[in-house]
Amino acid sequence: MRTAYVVHDGATLRREGERLVVTVRHERKQELPVHELTQLVLVGNVVLTPGAVDLVVDPSVDTVLLSHSGRYRGRITGSVSGNVVLRLAQFRALTDPARTLALARRVVDGKIGNQRALLVRRARYPGAARLDPRHDVALRAARAGLELAPDLDAVRGCEGAASAAYFRALAGCFLPPDMTFDRRSRRPPLDPVNALLSFAYTLLANAVEATVERVGLDPYLGSLHAPVPGRPSLVCDLMEEHRPWVVDALVLSAVNHRAFTPEHFEVSDQGVLMKPEARRWLVTLFERRLETRLAPEPGADTTSYRLVIERQCRRLAKVFLEGGEYEPTRLRT
C-alpha cells in the first residue's frame, strides 16, 4: 500500500475499471491501481472526474488537495473508521489539564532533542562548522525549562525559544551561497529553502494524519496545539518529533548536494514558489525519505521512518487507553 502524488499541473484523473488514469492535455501520464493506494495527494490544478471520485471514495482512499505552494486545501474521504473507545479515552486524557500538560512537555522534549541531535551530527561532517555554543546552550536551556513549565503557555514558550535557536544554527549548515537561509518564514516563504521546508512539512502532515486516522485517533484534539476549528491539532503534535529527521535533514542534504538551485523557484505574490519540476523532485525525495531505514532505539531492529510514525501513533493511543507517559522517538547524536 502506498501514497501516490499527482503534481502535473492541469492533469485530469479518470476512471478505467479499478484504475485511475492520469492525463495531461490528452497525453496518458500515469496509471494508479486503486487497490494499492492508501493516500492520493493532488498538487495544484488537478481535476477529478465524477467516476474518479466514486472510485477513491468507495475504498476510502484518503485524497488530499494541496495548492501549488503546498498549502493544505482539503481532503476527500469515505467513511471514517474511528475507534469510539479510543476516542473517548483520548477525550478524557486531553480534557484533563495535568495529562495535557504532561503530554505537551513530552512532545516538545522529543522535538528539541531531535533538533539538537541533527545539529550535532551535522557538525561532524568534514568541513562543517562546530555547533555554536550559544545555540547549544539555548537548546539545552529550553529543554531543561520544560520540567518547570507550569502551564501550556510556558511549554510553548520553551518550544519557541528552542526553535529560534535551532533555525539560527541550521542556517549555518546550508553551504551553497545562492541558497542562503536566514530565518524560518512560512506565510509566505521568503526564500527557496523556506519554500522547500513548508512544502515538505505539509507532506509530513499528510503522512501523519493518514496514520492517525488509521489508528483511530481524533486528529483534531491535541495537547501542545490548542484546538482550533479546522486545524488537526493532534497531527501537529505528533509531527514535532519527526520534523528534524524527516524534513529538515532531507532539505539540508538536498540543497547541499545541489538537488535544488535558484532556477527551480519563482517569485510570486504568494512568496517564493517551487516550479513544477522542483515539486515533483521534492515529492520523490520525501517518499524515499519515508522508506529510509533506521534503528529508532538502541538495540532495535531497523525500520522505516514511515513505520516509526505509525509506531508513535499507536504508542500514544496506548497511553490514552492505559495511562503512563508518552515516549517520543529520540534519535541518537
C-alpha positions as CSV (number, residue, x, y, z in Angstrom):
1,M,0.0,0.0,0.0
2,R,1.3,3.4,-0.9
3,T,0.8,7.1,-1.3
4,A,0.6,8.4,-4.9
5,Y,1.2,12.1,-5.9
6,V,-0.1,13.9,-8.9
7,V,1.9,17.0,-9.5
8,H,1.3,17.6,-13.2
9,D,-0.5,21.0,-13.4
10,G,-3.7,20.7,-15.5
11,A,-3.9,16.9,-15.0
12,T,-7.2,15.1,-15.2
13,L,-7.9,11.8,-13.3
14,R,-10.4,9.5,-14.9
15,R,-11.6,6.0,-14.0
16,E,-10.8,3.0,-16.1
17,G,-12.2,-0.1,-14.3
18,E,-10.4,-0.2,-11.0
19,R,-7.6,2.2,-12.1
20,L,-7.1,5.9,-12.1
21,V,-5.6,7.2,-15.3
22,V,-3.8,10.5,-15.2
23,T,-3.8,12.5,-18.4
24,V,-2.3,15.9,-19.2
25,R,-3.7,17.6,-22.4
26,H,-4.9,14.1,-23.6
27,E,-1.5,12.5,-23.0
28,R,-1.5,9.5,-20.8
29,K,1.0,10.1,-17.9
30,Q,0.3,7.5,-15.2
31,E,-2.0,4.6,-14.1
32,L,-2.8,4.1,-10.5
33,P,-4.4,0.8,-9.3
34,V,-6.7,1.9,-6.6
35,H,-6.4,-1.3,-4.5
36,E,-2.7,-0.4,-4.0
37,L,-3.4,3.1,-2.6
38,T,-3.9,4.4,0.9
39,Q,-3.5,8.0,0.0
40,L,-3.7,10.2,-3.1
41,V,-2.1,13.7,-3.0
42,L,-3.2,16.1,-5.7
43,V,-1.0,19.2,-6.0
44,G,-2.1,22.4,-7.9
45,N,-4.6,22.4,-10.7
46,V,-5.8,18.8,-10.9
47,V,-9.3,17.6,-11.9
48,L,-11.1,14.6,-10.6
49,T,-13.9,13.3,-12.9
50,P,-17.1,12.1,-11.1
51,G,-16.1,8.5,-11.9
52,A,-12.7,9.0,-10.3
53,V,-14.4,10.5,-7.2
54,D,-16.6,7.4,-6.9
55,L,-13.5,5.1,-7.2
56,V,-11.5,6.8,-4.5
57,V,-14.4,7.3,-2.0
58,D,-15.7,3.7,-2.1
59,P,-12.5,2.0,-0.8
60,S,-11.7,5.1,1.3
61,V,-8.5,6.3,-0.4
62,D,-7.5,9.4,1.5
63,T,-7.4,12.1,-1.2
64,V,-5.6,15.3,-0.2
65,L,-5.8,18.5,-2.1
66,L,-2.8,20.9,-1.9
67,S,-2.2,24.3,-3.6
68,H,0.8,24.9,-5.9
69,S,2.7,26.2,-2.8
70,G,1.9,23.0,-0.8
71,R,-0.7,24.7,1.4
72,Y,-3.4,22.3,2.5
73,R,-6.8,22.9,0.9
74,G,-8.9,19.9,1.9
75,R,-9.4,16.2,1.5
76,I,-11.9,13.7,0.2
77,T,-12.5,10.7,2.4
78,G,-15.0,7.9,2.6
79,S,-16.4,6.6,5.9
80,V,-14.1,7.2,8.8
81,S,-13.4,4.1,10.9
82,G,-12.8,5.8,14.2
83,N,-12.3,3.7,17.3
84,V,-15.0,5.1,19.7
85,V,-13.4,3.6,22.8
86,L,-10.1,5.1,21.9
87,R,-11.5,8.5,21.1
88,L,-13.4,8.6,24.4
89,A,-10.1,7.8,26.2
90,Q,-8.3,10.5,24.1
91,F,-11.0,13.0,25.1
92,R,-10.8,12.1,28.8
93,A,-7.0,12.4,28.7
94,L,-6.9,15.7,26.8
95,T,-9.6,17.4,28.9
96,D,-7.5,16.7,32.0
97,P,-5.2,19.7,32.4
98,A,-2.4,17.7,34.2
99,R,-2.3,14.9,31.5
100,T,-2.5,17.5,28.7
101,L,0.5,19.4,30.2
102,A,2.5,16.2,30.7
103,L,1.9,15.2,27.1
104,A,2.8,18.6,25.7
105,R,6.1,18.5,27.7
106,R,7.0,15.2,26.2
107,V,6.1,16.3,22.7
108,V,8.4,19.4,22.9
109,D,11.1,17.4,24.7
110,G,11.2,15.0,21.8
111,K,11.3,17.8,19.2
112,I,14.2,19.7,20.9
113,G,16.2,16.5,21.5
114,N,15.9,15.6,17.8
115,Q,16.7,19.1,16.7
116,R,19.9,19.1,18.8
117,A,20.8,15.6,17.6
118,L,20.6,16.7,13.9
119,L,22.8,19.8,14.6
120,V,25.4,17.7,16.5
121,R,25.6,15.1,13.7
122,R,25.9,17.8,11.0
123,A,28.8,19.4,12.9
124,R,30.7,16.1,12.5
125,Y,30.7,16.3,8.7
126,P,34.1,17.0,7.1
127,G,34.5,20.8,6.7
128,A,31.4,21.6,8.7
129,A,31.4,24.3,11.4
130,R,31.0,23.3,15.1
131,L,27.7,23.8,16.7
132,D,27.8,27.4,18.1
133,P,27.9,27.1,21.9
134,R,25.3,29.9,22.2
135,H,22.8,27.9,20.2
136,D,23.6,24.7,22.1
137,V,23.1,26.5,25.4
138,A,19.8,27.9,24.3
139,L,18.5,24.5,23.2
140,R,19.6,22.9,26.5
141,A,18.1,25.7,28.5
142,A,14.7,25.4,26.7
143,R,14.7,21.7,27.2
144,A,15.5,22.0,30.9
145,G,12.8,24.6,31.3
146,L,10.1,22.1,30.3
147,E,10.0,20.3,33.6
148,L,9.4,23.6,35.4
149,A,6.9,24.9,32.9
150,P,3.7,25.4,35.0
151,D,1.3,25.6,32.1
152,L,0.9,25.1,28.3
153,D,1.8,28.7,27.5
154,A,5.2,28.1,29.3
155,V,5.7,24.9,27.3
156,R,5.0,26.7,24.1
157,G,7.5,29.4,25.2
158,C,10.2,26.8,25.6
159,E,9.3,25.3,22.2
160,G,9.5,28.8,20.6
161,A,12.9,29.6,22.2
162,A,14.3,26.3,21.1
163,S,13.1,26.7,17.5
164,A,14.5,30.2,17.2
165,A,18.0,28.9,18.4
166,Y,17.7,25.8,16.2
167,F,16.9,27.6,13.0
168,R,19.7,30.1,13.6
169,A,22.1,27.2,13.9
170,L,20.6,25.3,11.0
171,A,21.1,28.4,8.8
172,G,24.8,27.9,9.0
173,C,24.6,24.4,7.7
174,F,23.4,25.4,4.2
175,L,26.5,25.6,2.1
176,P,25.6,27.0,-1.4
177,P,26.0,30.7,-1.4
178,D,23.0,31.1,-3.7
179,M,20.7,29.1,-1.4
180,T,21.1,31.0,1.8
181,F,18.7,30.6,4.7
182,D,18.4,33.3,7.4
183,R,15.3,32.5,9.3
184,R,12.1,30.5,9.2
185,S,9.4,32.2,7.2
186,R,6.1,30.4,6.4
187,R,3.3,32.5,5.0
188,P,4.7,33.4,2.6
189,P,8.0,31.6,2.3
190,L,10.6,34.3,1.5
191,D,13.4,32.2,0.0
192,P,13.8,28.8,-1.7
193,V,14.8,26.9,1.5
194,N,11.7,28.1,3.3
195,A,9.6,27.1,0.3
196,L,11.1,23.6,0.4
197,L,10.6,23.3,4.2
198,S,7.0,24.5,4.0
199,F,6.1,22.1,1.2
200,A,7.8,19.1,2.9
201,Y,6.2,19.9,6.2
202,T,2.8,19.7,4.5
203,L,3.7,16.3,3.0
204,L,4.7,15.1,6.5
205,A,1.4,16.4,8.0
206,N,-0.5,14.3,5.4
207,A,1.5,11.2,6.2
208,V,0.9,11.7,10.0
209,E,-2.8,12.5,9.6
210,A,-3.4,9.4,7.4
211,T,-1.8,7.3,10.1
212,V,-3.7,9.0,12.9
213,E,-7.0,8.2,11.1
214,R,-5.9,4.6,10.5
215,V,-5.1,4.1,14.2
216,G,-8.5,5.5,15.2
217,L,-7.5,8.7,17.0
218,D,-9.2,12.0,16.6
219,P,-6.8,14.2,14.6
220,Y,-8.4,17.5,15.9
221,L,-7.8,17.1,19.6
222,G,-4.2,17.6,20.7
223,S,-2.2,18.9,23.7
224,L,0.6,21.3,22.6
225,H,-1.5,22.8,19.8
226,A,-4.8,24.2,21.2
227,P,-8.0,23.1,19.5
228,V,-8.7,25.5,16.6
229,P,-11.5,24.9,14.1
230,G,-10.2,23.2,11.0
231,R,-6.7,22.5,12.4
232,P,-5.7,18.9,13.1
233,S,-4.0,19.7,16.4
234,L,-3.0,16.1,17.3
235,V,-1.4,15.8,13.9
236,C,0.6,19.0,14.6
237,D,1.7,17.5,18.0
238,L,2.8,14.2,16.5
239,M,4.7,15.9,13.7
240,E,7.0,17.7,16.0
241,E,9.5,14.9,16.9
242,H,9.7,13.9,13.2
243,R,10.3,17.3,11.7
244,P,14.1,17.4,12.2
245,W,14.9,14.0,10.8
246,V,12.2,13.5,8.1
247,V,12.1,17.0,6.7
248,D,14.9,19.3,7.9
249,A,17.7,16.7,7.2
250,L,16.1,15.9,3.8
251,V,16.0,19.6,2.7
252,L,19.5,20.3,4.1
253,S,21.1,17.3,2.2
254,A,19.2,18.1,-1.0
255,V,20.3,21.7,-1.0
256,N,23.9,21.0,-0.1
257,H,24.1,18.4,-2.9
258,R,22.6,20.9,-5.4
259,A,19.4,18.9,-6.0
260,F,17.8,22.3,-5.9
261,T,19.1,25.6,-7.2
262,P,17.6,29.1,-7.6
263,E,16.4,28.2,-11.1
264,H,13.9,25.8,-9.5
265,F,12.0,28.6,-7.9
266,E,10.0,31.7,-8.9
267,V,8.7,34.8,-7.0
268,S,5.0,35.5,-6.9
269,D,2.5,37.4,-4.7
270,Q,2.5,34.2,-2.6
271,G,6.2,34.5,-1.9
272,V,8.8,32.1,-3.3
273,L,7.3,29.1,-5.0
274,M,8.8,25.9,-6.4
275,K,8.4,25.3,-10.2
276,P,6.6,22.1,-11.2
277,E,9.8,20.1,-11.7
278,A,11.0,21.0,-8.3
279,R,7.8,19.9,-6.7
280,R,8.0,16.6,-8.4
281,W,11.5,16.1,-7.3
282,L,10.8,17.0,-3.7
283,V,7.9,14.6,-3.6
284,T,10.2,11.8,-4.9
285,L,12.9,12.6,-2.3
286,F,10.3,12.8,0.5
287,E,8.9,9.4,-0.3
288,R,12.4,8.0,-0.4
289,R,13.0,9.5,3.0
290,L,10.0,7.8,4.5
291,E,11.3,4.5,3.3
292,T,14.8,5.1,4.8
293,R,15.6,2.6,7.4
294,L,16.9,3.4,10.8
295,A,17.2,1.9,14.3
296,P,14.9,4.2,16.3
297,E,16.1,2.9,19.6
298,P,19.3,1.3,20.9
299,G,19.3,-2.4,20.1
300,A,16.1,-2.1,18.0
301,D,15.7,-3.7,14.6
302,T,15.9,-1.3,11.7
303,T,12.6,0.1,10.3
304,S,11.5,2.8,8.0
305,Y,10.5,6.4,9.0
306,R,7.0,5.6,7.8
307,L,6.7,2.7,10.3
308,V,8.2,4.8,13.0
309,I,5.4,7.3,12.5
310,E,2.8,4.6,12.8
311,R,4.5,3.1,15.9
312,Q,4.4,6.5,17.6
313,C,0.7,7.0,16.8
314,R,0.0,3.5,18.3
315,R,2.2,4.3,21.3
316,L,0.2,7.4,22.0
317,A,-3.1,5.5,21.6
318,K,-1.8,3.1,24.3
319,V,-1.1,6.0,26.6
320,F,-4.6,7.3,26.2
321,L,-6.1,3.8,26.9
322,E,-3.8,2.6,29.6
323,G,-2.1,5.6,31.1
324,G,1.6,6.2,31.5
325,E,3.9,8.7,29.8
326,Y,4.3,9.1,26.1
327,E,7.8,8.4,24.9
328,P,8.9,10.2,21.7
329,T,11.3,8.8,19.2
330,R,14.8,10.0,20.2
331,L,17.5,9.7,17.5
332,R,21.0,9.5,18.8
333,T,23.7,12.0,18.3
